[in-house]
Each structure stands twice: as C-alpha cells, then as structure tokens.
C-alpha cells in the first residue's frame, strides 16, 4: 500500500480489499458517515455487492467553543455524552438539551436531503459495516456505533481506510470487528493521508446514494436477510 491515498474513492477500494470476508452476503449493509465517509462507503458497498445507506451523526458542541465536543447524536435518537467535558465545564442539562434539539433538527434535515424521500435502511438482524474516511478521535464513530446497537443489528463492524492506532484499539471493546486499513505513526490528521481531501458536497452524497439504490436496494424493515421481495427500503424510528 502506498500512502497517501489519491482520494476517497481510492481509499474505499483499498478498504474493500480488507473486507473481502463480508462480500456477497445477503445480511450485510454498508452505512457511510456523511459527508466524507459516503464516497468511501460507496466503493466498499460496490466491491462487497452490498446495499448502501447513510448514517447521520451530529456533534454537540460546547456553546461558545463549538469545536469542543460535549457529545454527539445520531440517527435513531441516540445521544452520547463526553462525561469528562460535561463535568469539567459544569455544563447544565438544560444547555445540553438545547444544543441537542438544535442539532436534531439539522440531523433530520440532512437525512431528508440525502435520501430524497427514501426511508432509512433496516438495520435489525443485519451485519452493519460502518464506514468513514478516517478516525482521529473516534467521537463521531462512537456515537454512530451506539445508535446502531439500539436497532439490534446482528453485528457492527467499524471500517476506515486510515486511523490513529490507539483509537482503533479503543473500538475493539465496543464493536464486533474493527478494520483500520492503515494506522501510520505519527498519525497527524485524517486529511494528511489523502492527496485530495476536498470537501464532499451534499449533492455528491445524494448522487452516490441514488446510484447505489438502483443497483443494490437496501433491505426492507420487514424482510428477513436474503429476502429480495417487497419495497426497497425499510423505515426506522426517528
């Protein structure tokens, strides 16, 4: 392998090679974290012959210091708090609730924008491969994994092209499998390991999801793994 990756597509193809054991299975679902994780996830889903959907996560920034995360929320109504930040700054519950309510509105707006009316893919009893373009602190991925657990998947696999080695190790106790294709030292930052790390647009996310839906429809909520009949998408609770 040659780092840096050329772009997210290149990274996705490399990551897919590390996930070959999950190819051509009727119980696998690939979820990309927007926006940068979706181009990576698209390549993974195509290589594995699996359906693709988006899984939206929003950071809960500390008021006045928005870059500092006091937690995150994700699709499925899950809230994950950074108890150390909340406790050390003495952030009251009312403030947390206000920030969470604002970010929930944005989360729902993005879900509607990306799916264009398509309900979320069914997660229950599926092997879910959760993909991003990299892991630095892991906060966003941790919120996503916690949200997925509440929807009763068969297994949750965290998969990224590049990550900090210590963050990958932390996830091994939280999910069923972790695939970090590259863990360079020193890590620096996710974008350091891409030649082209330009921002993924909302339109790109929509186009990739639409393209994937035409060739690999996501499982319906009431369909057992392997059942290809019925509607293409299953609705999840908001």
PyMOL commands that set and color helices and strands:
alter all, ss='L'
color gray80, all
select helices_A, chain A and resi 8-18+20-22+36-48+83-89+93-115+139-149+165-171+190-193+202-215
alter helices_A, ss='H'
color red, helices_A
select strands_A, chain A and resi 28-32+51-54+57-62+65-74+78-81+127-132+155-162+177-182
alter strands_A, ss='S'
color yellow, strands_A
deselect
rebuild
show_as cartoon
